[in-house]
């Protein structure tokens, strides 16, 4: 399902204008992004938790030259599914 399809489905289920639904989804994404950047968790009961994960620096190999390189540590967004979502998908 694409964002456009999600907006259409949500608009039809709630009898709301598509523009309003699109604005709400966009604002939700902005809020979740801002909170993750602040290293805060965003938990939605029965759905899941968005949080900032970390990958430690590690050694790798440059595929073009074959030289050993150090890959720096990184921060990445993560999502952990909640109990309600897991049970409804099974």
Secondary structure, DSSP 4 states (H G I P E B T S, - for coil): --HHHHHHHHHHHHT--HHHHHHHHHHHHHHHHHHHHTT--EEETTTEEEEEEEE--EEEE-TTT--EEEEPPEEEEEEEE-HHHHHHH-
